[in-house]
Amino acid sequence: MRLTTYTDYTLRVAIYLSLKFDSGDRVTIDDIARAYAISHNHLTKIVHEMSMHGLIMTTRGRSGGLQLARPPGKITIGEIVRWSEPDFVLVECHSSGKESSCNIYHACNLNNAFQLALDAFLKVLDKMTLANATYSPQAVSTLLGIPIEIQKSQAHKISKTASHKKAPA
């Protein structure tokens, strides 16, 4: 099984927006296109469909841009993959609405096995959210050239740790 390039790009857009969620900053399609070296035109359709599915909010105008509509921890990778993939037919002979040319179609049990495998695949993706889709949001932000603010809770931990360190004698 292989996910489409469309799904790959959709996941990239979602991850990019998840990195900017806490700051509240809006980003543009051009920002994302530059970061990933992807065509602006490809991303325009993706952003439109993400908006139609309620995954992102778009604002037009001079201070406009894109933002996730929900916190990254409330959006699963499974949700994104389900709507971005055109179908999950693993073999042609089991696609619904089509007559199969396979001689053993009516006696074949592969469809059941493929369905169980697909269900397991999606179940794993349903457990992963955008919030935990990367090992290190700071590292990903650096790789994509995104200036990211340290969240208040992280800044508090850093200052608390620094204040507990002993001054050199």
N, C-alpha and C positions, 0 to 999 in steps of 0.2 A: 504494500500500500504506500502511496506517495501523495502527500498533500500538494495542492496546486500552488503555483507562485502567488496567486491572488491571496490565498490563506496566509502564506509566508509574509507577504507585505502587510496584510491586515494585522497580524500578530506584531510585526515590527512597529507599526503605527501605534498600536495599543500600548506596547512597552514604552515607547518614547513618551506618550502622554502620561503614562503612570509615573514616570520619573519627575514630571512637572506638576503632578497633582497637588502635593502638599504646599507648594509655593503659590498655587492659584494662578500662575502665569498661563496666558494663552500662547499657543504656538501656531505657526502657519504651516501650510503644506510645503512651502519652500524650505522652511527649517528642517522638516523631516526628510525631504528629498535630498537636501545637501548632506545631512548626517549619514544617510544610508547609501548615497549615490544612486538613487532611484528616480526615474522619470516623474516629473510633476504630474503629467497626464495620467499615469497609472494610479497615482495616489489620489487624484481628484475623484475618480469613481469610487475608490475604496472609502474615502472620507464621507462621501455622500451616502453610501450604503450603511456605514457605521452610524451615521446620524439617523437614518431612517429606522434602524434597529434599536435606537435609544441608547447606544453605547457611548456616544459623544454628543457634546453640545457645540454648535457652531455659532459664532457671532460675526456678522458682517461689519464692514466699515473700517475706519482707520485704526481703531484699537481692538479690532476683532481678532478672531482666531479660533482655535480648537481647544477643547478641554474634555476630559472624561466626564461623563454624566453621573457616574457613581464612583465611590472610592475603589482603588485597585484591589482591595481585599474582598470586594463584593462582586467582582467580575471573574468568572472562571475561563480558563483556556478552552474547556469543553464547549462552553456557550459560544465563544467566538468561532471555533472550528465548525460547529454544527451549522451555523448560518452562512459561513463563508464558503464552505465546500458545496459544489453543485449536486453531488450525490455521493453515496458511499457504496456503490456497487463494486464489489471486489472482483467479480467475474461476469462477463457479458451475459452468460446464459441465465443468470439469476436476476437480471434487471426487470423490474415490474413493468407490466404493460407490453412486453415484447415476447414474441413467440421464439422459443429456443430452437435452434437447429441441432442441438446436441441429442444424439440417439438415446442417451441414458438419463436425460433430464428428470423424468418422472420417478426414477428409482435412485437418484443421486442424493446423498445426504450432506454434501459439502456445503450447501447453502446454510444449513443449521450450524455447522462448525464456524463458517465465516461470520455468521450473525453473532455467535457467542464471542468470537474474537473481537469483532467490532465493538460490541457492548463493553467488553473489558477495557479496550483501548480508550473509549470515551469516558468510562468510569474513572480511569486514572487522570484524564485531562480535567474532569469535573472536580477533582480534589486539588488541582493547582490553580491558584489565582494569579492575577497580574502582579499582586504584591510579592509573591514568591516565585515569579518566573525567572528571576535572575539571582545569581549567587550574591552579587554585590552591586546594588544600585549605584554606588559612588563610582565603581570601576566602569560600569556600563556608561554612566554619564560622561566620564572622562573620555572613553573610547568614541562616543558620539559627539563630543565637543559641546556638551550641555553644561553650562554653569549651574550647579545645583546648590541650593542653600542647605546648611545643616539644620535639620529640624530642631525645634526648641528643646525637645526631650533629649536629643543627642548633645546639644550645646550645654544643657544643664549637667549632663553626665560628665562631659569633658571638663567643665569648670570645677565641678565637685572633686573630680580626680586630681586636678591640678592643685587645688587648695589643700588637699591632704598630703601632698608630697612635702617632704622635709626640705627646708632651705639648706643649702650647703653651708658648713660651718667655717 
